[in-house]
């Protein structure tokens, strides 16, 4: 891939747009198609494209393997923390009405709690999915390489 100048330049131009699109899908997933899973897959695909064009070592420098492996349980922890916070507030697990406010609350605060609860849940999904896909890629692409 060293001599493929056009492929390298096009990849370098596309990567920021892929990552911005991943963020767009992440933040607008509640209004249309998308969300944390799709955004995490797009972000991981951008890093995998970078690895295919620039090499495995370059991708590991951009997103180190320990970071990708740490992202998997971190996303689950983010997801579960919303449910635990709901329980602490005295509501059901993942009851988004209890995310933002302390009782008693107005209807407006409950609606904001639902929005923020979904956003935090989707961030957890994004972190887990992108970390999982990158970890799988690193494990398969890194076979036979000295550590």
N, C-alpha and C positions, 0 to 999 in steps of 0.2 A: 504494500500500500504506500510505500515511500514515494513512488513516482507518480501516483495519481493526484496531481495537483488540483485538478478541477473538483474531484470528489472531496478532497480535504477542505478546500475553500467553501464549497457549498455546505458541507457539514458544519463548518465553523459559523456560517451565516444562519443556518437553520436552528442550531441548538438554543440560542436565546429565545427564539420564537416558540420552540417546542415547550420550553420551560414556562414561558409566559402563558401559553395556551393551557398548560397543566394547572397553573394558578387560576386562570379564568374558569376552567371546568370545576375546580375545587370550590371556588367562592360562589359560583352561580348554579351549583348542583341542586339547590333547593327550589330554584325557579324553572328549571328545565332539565334535560338529560345531563347526567354527570354526577359528580360527587367525589368522595374520597377515593373510591376504588379506581375509577377511570383516571382521575388525576394522578394517582400514584403509579398507575401503569404507564401513563404518558411520560412522567418524569423519569421512571426507570428506563423506558425505551430510549429516551434522550441520552442517558449515560451509556447504555449498551451500544447505541449508534456511535458514540464517541469512542468506545472501546474497540469497535470493529474497524473504524477508520484510522484511529491514532495508536492503537495498541492497548493491550491489556494493562500494562504498567501505567500508562497515562490515565486510564480510567481509575485505577486504584489510587493514584495520586489525587485525582479530583474528588473521589468519594472512597475513602479507605475502607477496606473490608471490615475492620472492627466497628466502624461507624454504621455500616449497613447492618451488621449483625446486632448492634445495640438498638437500632431503630425498630426491630420487630417487637420485642417486649415493651419498648417505650410507647409505641402506638396502642398496644393493648392496655397499658397502664393509663394512658390518657382517656381511652374509651371507658374503662371501668371506673375511673375517678368521677365521671359525671354521674354514674349510677350510685356510687357511694355517697357523693354529695347530696343526692336526692334523698337517700336513706337518712343521712344526718339531719336533713331538714324535716324529717318526719313524713315524707311522701313515699310513694312506691319507687322501686328501682327504675332508673331512667325516666322518671316523671319530670319532664322538662319544665313544668310550672314552678317547681321548687328550685330551679337552678340559680336564678338571679336574686330573689328576694328572701327576706326573713318574714315569717308570718306576723301580722296580717298583711296581705298584699292587695294591690289594686289589680284590676283586670289588665291594665296596660303593662304593668310589670310582669305579669304572668305570660303575656304574649312575647315580650322581650326575652323572657327566660326560655321559652320554646325555641326561639330563633338561635340564641346563643348556645343552647344545649345541642341543637343539631349541628351548629358550626364546630363545636368542640369535638363532638362525636366524629364528624367527617375529617377533622384534622388527625384524629387518632387512626382512622382507617387509612388515610393518605400515608402517614408515617409507616404503618405496618405493611401496607401493600408495596410501597416503593422499596422498603428495606428487605422484604421477603423476595421480591423479584431480583433485586441486585445480589442478594446473598446466593440465590439459586444460580444466577449467571456466574458469579465469581467462583462458586464451587465447581460448576461444569467447565468453565473456560480455564480455570486454574489447575485442572488435573494434570499431573505430571510435571508441574513447575516446582522448582525448589522454593522452600519458604524462607 
